[in-house]
């Protein structure tokens, strides 16, 4: 019973947090003009791809170490 109550509270809090963050992001995104939106997307891609590659390499090395 305690686990179910904890799970429902956690899921509810997480849902509320993500909803609030989504609204804040949409409000911020709507204030940007087209040029700033383009620059934001380009910077996100330029930062996101190397970080994802690094993470995949690290996790792949970790999995290979266990095999």
C-alpha positions in Angstrom: 0.0 0.0 0.0 2.8 2.5 0.9 4.5 1.8 -2.4 1.3 2.6 -4.4 0.8 5.8 -2.5 4.4 6.9 -3.0 4.2 6.0 -6.7 1.0 8.0 -7.2 2.4 11.0 -5.4 5.7 10.8 -7.4 3.9 10.4 -10.7 1.6 13.3 -9.9 4.4 15.6 -8.9 6.5 14.7 -12.0 3.5 15.4 -14.2 2.9 18.7 -12.6 6.6 19.7 -12.9 6.8 18.7 -16.6 3.6 20.6 -17.4 4.9 23.8 -15.7 8.2 23.5 -17.4 6.5 23.0 -20.8 4.4 26.1 -20.3 7.5 28.1 -19.3 9.4 26.9 -22.3 6.5 27.7 -24.7 6.2 31.2 -23.2 9.9 31.8 -23.7 9.9 30.3 -27.2 7.1 32.5 -28.3 9.1 35.6 -27.4 11.9 34.7 -29.8 11.9 35.9 -33.4 12.7 33.6 -36.3 16.5 34.3 -36.3 16.8 33.6 -32.6 14.8 30.4 -32.9 17.2 29.3 -35.7 20.2 30.1 -33.6 18.8 28.3 -30.6 18.1 25.2 -32.6 21.6 25.2 -34.2 23.3 25.7 -30.8 21.2 22.9 -29.3 22.2 20.5 -32.1 25.9 21.5 -31.9 25.9 21.0 -28.1 23.6 18.0 -28.0 25.2 15.7 -30.6 28.7 15.6 -29.0 27.2 15.1 -25.6 25.0 12.2 -26.9 28.0 10.7 -28.6 30.1 10.9 -25.4 27.3 9.4 -23.4 26.8 6.5 -25.8 30.6 5.8 -25.8 30.7 5.8 -22.0 27.6 3.6 -21.7 28.9 1.3 -24.5 32.3 0.9 -22.7 30.4 0.2 -19.5 28.4 -2.6 -21.1 31.4 -4.0 -22.8 33.2 -4.2 -19.5 30.5 -6.4 -18.1 30.5 -8.8 -21.1 
